[in-house]
Amino acid sequence: MTEGNFVDYVKIHIRSGNGGKGSAHLRREKYIPKGGPDGGNGGRGGHVIVKANKNLWTLFHLKFKRHIRAEHGGNGGKQNSTGADGEDQIIEVPLGTVIRDTETQKIIKELTENGQEYIAAKGGQGGLGNTYYKSSTNQTPRYAQTGMEGVERDITLELKVLADVGLVGFPNAGKSTLLSVITAAKPKIADYEFTTLKPNLGIVKYRDFKTFVIADIPGIIEGAAEGKGLGHRFLRHIERNSTLLFLIPADAKNIKREYDILLEELKRYNPELLDKDRLVAISKSDMLDEELQQEMNAELKNAFKNIPYLFISSVAQQGLQDLKDRLWSILNS
């Protein structure tokens, strides 16, 4: 899937169908001139339903659908005929989609399981026919109930990528290169910041035909939690990852400081992100000779006391199997 086809945020105006009118029909047949009421109830208006589909990866199919309306219920008829229910409108979305009320920005529902449904707008109830109002004291009611109106609202659909591992790092840290080497994904790679504008997913093949999913998320900058850079557009994708892989280049001025900044941005956005498992990978380590790597390793042991770290190089393909082993161990611990 190309980057332009990845859509993770859409706003939609939805409206459910009105309920059908109840019938006030009186039975009139040959030899039965006063047959009494026989008006049927109106049909229910169609619902607008949001449904999770595991075969979808993006909200691109909804990019140009700004208005979705369900069908109105049919009117009741004679001989106690109930009107047909209005046809429901089903909006299919990928797993990990969050439904918000656009006006209040409140989260209404999160869809994380295949086939899970949520009625975003209930169809109006059909009106009662005059048969319903028949009684011993009112044997010929000539009135029926009108159907209830449908619900009209604006909703926002946000996709939070479902992946086992989320790549976290500053722009140009080598996240896309790593993803392209250890998976079959083909993200855009270039020597400038914000090459990746949308999350990229890749499946890592592990030993004995086992696999796990890794997500390359656009780079973080200081102030991302307040919306700077790509801000909230990518931070929400990290919420769904069970493990966070921090990628810091070996040529960074201060590796521990960069890690602390990344951690602080995650904390300011959502403190619960700090509860996730973490692993630090020092990328581009092929530029270090053995002596320099040993010296850096000694410094990092003091800096990262309780945080596991390792040296890797995507270009030279160094330490990648060890990285897979560590991630697999964390995911299955």
matplotlib code that plots the C-alpha trace (Angstrom):
import matplotlib.pyplot as plt

x = [0.0, 1.4, 1.8, -0.8, -3.4, -2.9, -5.7, -6.0, -8.5, -11.9, -14.9, -18.3, -21.9, -24.3, -28.0, -30.2, -33.5, -36.9, -39.4, -42.3, -45.8, -48.5, -51.6, -55.0, -56.8, -60.3, -61.2, -63.7, -64.6, -67.6, -70.2, -68.0, -68.9, -67.6, -64.7, -62.9, -59.3, -56.6, -53.8, -50.2, -47.2, -44.5, -41.1, -37.9, -35.6, -32.2, -29.3, -25.8, -23.4, -19.6, -18.1, -14.5, -13.0, -9.6, -8.9, -8.8, -5.6, -6.7, -9.7, -8.9, -12.2, -14.0, -11.9, -14.4, -17.6, -18.7, -22.4, -23.8, -27.6, -29.6, -32.9, -36.3, -38.7, -41.7, -45.2, -47.7, -50.5, -53.9, -54.6, -52.2, -49.2, -46.1, -43.9, -40.4, -37.5, -35.1, -31.8, -28.9, -25.8, -22.6, -19.3, -16.4, -13.2, -9.9, -9.2, -8.0, -10.4, -11.7, -15.1, -15.4, -18.2, -16.9, -18.6, -17.4, -14.3, -15.4, -14.5, -17.7, -16.3, -13.1, -13.3, -10.4, -12.0, -13.0, -16.7, -17.3, -20.1, -21.3, -24.6, -23.5, -27.0, -30.1, -32.9, -36.2, -38.9, -41.9, -45.2, -48.1, -51.0, -54.6, -55.0, -52.8, -55.3, -58.4, -60.1, -63.5, -64.3, -62.6, -63.5, -62.8, -59.8, -59.2, -55.7, -52.2, -48.7, -46.2, -42.7, -39.9, -37.2, -33.7, -30.6, -28.3, -24.7, -21.1, -18.5, -14.7, -13.0, -9.4, -7.2, -4.6, -2.3, -2.4, 1.2, 3.3, 6.3, 6.3, 9.5, 10.1, 12.8, 13.7, 13.4, 16.1, 17.1, 17.0, 13.6, 12.4, 15.8, 15.5, 11.9, 12.9, 15.7, 13.9, 10.5, 9.3, 7.9, 9.1, 8.9, 10.2, 13.8, 15.8, 18.4, 16.1, 13.7, 10.1, 10.6, 7.9, 4.6, 2.3, 2.9, 4.3, 3.6, 5.9, 5.8, 9.0, 9.7, 11.1, 12.4, 10.1, 7.7, 6.7, 6.0, 5.3, 4.2, 6.4, 5.2, 7.5, 5.9, 6.9, 9.7, 9.1, 10.3, 10.3, 6.8, 5.1, 2.7, 1.5, 1.0, 4.3, 5.7, 3.3, 2.2, -0.9, -1.2, 1.4, 1.5, -1.9, -0.5, 2.0, -0.9, -1.7, 1.8, 2.7, 6.4, 8.3, 11.6, 13.6, 15.9, 18.8, 21.7, 25.2, 26.3, 23.8, 25.5, 24.0, 22.2, 20.7, 19.5, 17.7, 16.1, 14.9, 13.4, 11.5, 10.3, 9.1, 7.1, 5.3, 4.7, 3.2, 0.9, -0.2, 1.5, 0.2, 2.7, 5.5, 4.0, 4.9, 8.0, 10.9, 14.1, 16.8, 18.6, 21.7, 21.4, 24.1, 26.7, 28.7, 30.4, 31.9, 35.1, 35.5, 37.3, 34.8, 31.9, 33.4, 33.9, 30.3, 29.0, 30.7, 29.0, 25.6, 25.8, 25.7, 23.1, 20.7, 20.7, 17.4, 16.8, 17.9, 19.9, 21.9, 24.0, 22.7, 23.3, 20.6, 22.9, 25.7, 23.0, 24.8, 23.0, 19.6, 19.1, 19.9, 17.3, 14.7, 15.5, 15.2, 11.9, 10.4, 11.5, 9.9, 6.7, 6.3, 7.6]
y = [0.0, 3.4, 6.1, 8.3, 5.5, 5.3, 7.3, 7.2, 10.0, 10.8, 12.9, 11.7, 13.1, 10.2, 9.9, 6.9, 6.3, 7.6, 5.1, 4.4, 5.7, 3.4, 2.8, 4.0, 1.7, 0.3, -3.1, -2.7, -5.9, -7.3, -8.4, -6.9, -3.2, -2.4, -4.7, -2.5, -1.3, -3.4, -0.9, -2.3, -0.8, 1.2, -0.4, 0.6, 3.1, 1.8, 1.9, 3.3, 0.6, 0.8, -2.7, -3.9, -5.8, -7.6, -7.4, -3.6, -1.6, 2.0, 4.3, 5.3, 3.9, 6.5, 9.5, 10.9, 9.7, 12.7, 11.9, 8.4, 7.9, 4.8, 4.0, 5.1, 2.5, 1.6, 2.7, 0.2, -1.1, -2.7, -6.2, -5.5, -5.4, -4.1, -1.8, -3.0, -2.1, 0.4, -1.0, -0.5, 1.3, -0.6, 1.3, -1.1, 0.0, -1.7, -3.2, -0.6, 2.2, 4.6, 6.3, 9.8, 12.3, 15.1, 17.9, 16.8, 14.8, 12.1, 8.5, 6.6, 3.1, 1.3, -1.6, -4.1, -7.5, -8.8, -8.5, -6.2, -3.8, -0.5, 1.2, 4.8, 6.1, 4.1, 4.0, 5.6, 3.3, 2.6, 4.2, 2.0, 1.2, 1.8, -1.9, -1.3, 1.3, -1.0, -1.7, -2.5, 1.1, 2.3, -0.2, 1.9, 4.1, 6.3, 7.4, 5.9, 6.9, 8.6, 7.0, 8.5, 10.5, 9.0, 10.3, 12.8, 13.3, 13.9, 11.2, 11.1, 7.8, 7.5, 4.5, 3.4, 0.9, -2.6, -3.9, -5.9, -3.5, 0.2, 2.0, 5.2, 7.7, 11.1, 11.9, 10.2, 7.8, 4.8, 3.4, 3.0, 1.4, -1.1, -2.0, -2.5, -4.8, -7.1, -7.2, -7.2, -3.6, -0.9, 2.4, 5.6, 6.2, 9.4, 11.4, 14.1, 14.6, 13.4, 11.0, 8.9, 10.8, 7.8, 4.6, 1.6, -2.0, -4.9, -8.6, -9.9, -13.6, -15.3, -18.9, -21.9, -19.9, -17.6, -13.9, -10.6, -7.2, -4.1, -0.5, 2.3, 5.5, 9.0, 10.6, 12.4, 15.9, 17.9, 19.3, 16.5, 15.9, 19.5, 18.8, 20.1, 18.4, 15.5, 15.6, 13.6, 12.3, 9.6, 9.4, 7.7, 4.8, 4.0, 3.4, 0.0, -1.4, -3.9, -3.2, 0.0, -0.2, 3.1, 3.7, 6.1, 6.6, 6.0, 9.4, 11.2, 13.8, 12.3, 9.0, 9.0, 12.5, 11.6, 8.7, 10.8, 13.4, 10.6, 9.2, 12.6, 13.2, 9.8, 10.6, 14.0, 12.5, 9.5, 8.4, 4.8, 4.4, 4.2, 0.9, -0.8, -3.0, -1.1, -1.9, 0.5, -0.1, 2.0, 2.2, 3.0, 1.2, 0.2, 3.6, 2.6, 0.7, -2.0, 0.3, 3.1, 0.6, -0.8, 2.7, 3.7, 0.4, 1.2, 4.6, 3.2, 0.5, 3.3, 5.4, 2.5, 0.6, -1.2, -0.7, -3.4, -2.1, -3.4, -2.2, -2.8, -1.7, -2.1, -1.3, -3.7, -6.1, -6.4, -7.5, -7.9, -11.5, -10.6, -7.8, -10.3, -12.7, -9.9, -8.6, -12.1, -12.8, -9.6, -10.2, -13.7, -13.2]
z = [0.0, -1.0, 1.6, -0.1, 0.3, 4.1, 5.7, 9.5, 10.2, 8.7, 9.7, 8.6, 8.9, 9.5, 9.7, 10.5, 8.8, 10.1, 11.3, 9.0, 9.7, 11.3, 9.2, 10.3, 7.8, 8.5, 7.1, 4.2, 2.3, 0.6, 3.2, 5.9, 5.8, 9.3, 9.8, 12.3, 12.3, 10.5, 10.1, 10.6, 12.3, 10.5, 9.9, 11.8, 10.2, 9.1, 11.6, 10.7, 12.0, 12.3, 11.9, 12.3, 9.4, 9.8, 6.1, 6.1, 6.9, 6.3, 6.2, 2.6, 1.3, 3.5, 2.5, 0.0, 1.9, 3.9, 4.3, 5.0, 5.4, 6.2, 4.5, 6.0, 7.3, 5.2, 6.2, 7.7, 5.5, 5.6, 6.9, 9.7, 7.3, 9.0, 7.0, 5.9, 8.0, 6.4, 5.1, 7.5, 6.4, 7.5, 7.6, 7.6, 9.4, 10.3, 13.7, 16.1, 15.0, 17.6, 17.1, 18.5, 18.8, 16.6, 18.6, 22.1, 21.1, 23.5, 22.6, 22.0, 21.1, 20.2, 17.8, 18.3, 17.3, 13.9, 13.3, 16.3, 15.6, 17.1, 16.2, 15.7, 14.9, 15.7, 13.3, 14.3, 15.7, 13.4, 14.4, 15.7, 13.5, 14.7, 15.5, 18.5, 19.9, 19.6, 22.9, 24.3, 24.8, 21.5, 18.9, 15.8, 16.4, 13.3, 14.2, 14.1, 15.3, 13.1, 13.1, 15.2, 13.4, 12.9, 14.6, 12.9, 14.1, 13.2, 14.1, 13.7, 12.9, 14.1, 13.3, 15.9, 14.2, 15.8, 15.9, 18.4, 18.3, 17.7, 16.4, 18.4, 17.5, 16.2, 12.5, 10.4, 13.1, 10.7, 11.5, 7.9, 6.9, 9.8, 8.8, 5.1, 6.2, 8.7, 6.9, 3.3, 3.8, 1.4, 3.2, 1.7, 2.7, 2.2, 4.0, 5.4, 8.3, 8.1, 5.2, 6.8, 7.0, 7.7, 9.8, 7.9, 8.9, 8.4, 9.3, 10.8, 10.0, 13.1, 13.7, 13.1, 10.9, 13.7, 13.0, 14.7, 13.4, 13.7, 12.9, 11.7, 13.2, 12.0, 14.0, 17.2, 17.9, 21.2, 21.7, 19.8, 22.8, 22.2, 18.5, 17.1, 14.0, 13.2, 16.8, 17.8, 14.2, 15.1, 18.9, 19.0, 16.9, 19.7, 22.2, 20.5, 20.5, 23.3, 23.1, 22.2, 20.4, 20.8, 17.9, 18.6, 16.1, 17.3, 16.1, 18.5, 20.7, 23.8, 23.5, 27.0, 26.6, 23.3, 25.0, 27.9, 25.5, 23.7, 26.9, 28.2, 25.0, 25.4, 29.1, 28.4, 25.7, 27.8, 31.0, 30.5, 27.6, 30.1, 31.4, 28.1, 27.6, 26.2, 24.3, 23.1, 19.9, 19.0, 15.2, 12.6, 14.9, 11.8, 12.0, 15.4, 15.6, 18.2, 20.7, 20.4, 20.8, 24.0, 25.4, 24.5, 26.0, 29.3, 29.4, 28.5, 31.2, 33.8, 31.9, 31.1, 34.4, 34.1, 30.4, 27.9, 24.9, 22.0, 19.1, 15.5, 12.0, 9.3, 6.4, 7.5, 8.9, 12.3, 15.5, 13.7, 14.7, 18.3, 18.0, 16.8, 19.6, 22.2, 20.8, 20.6, 24.2, 25.4, 23.4, 24.9, 28.4]

ax = plt.figure().add_subplot(projection="3d")
ax.plot(x, y, z, "-o")
ax.set_aspect("equal")
plt.show()
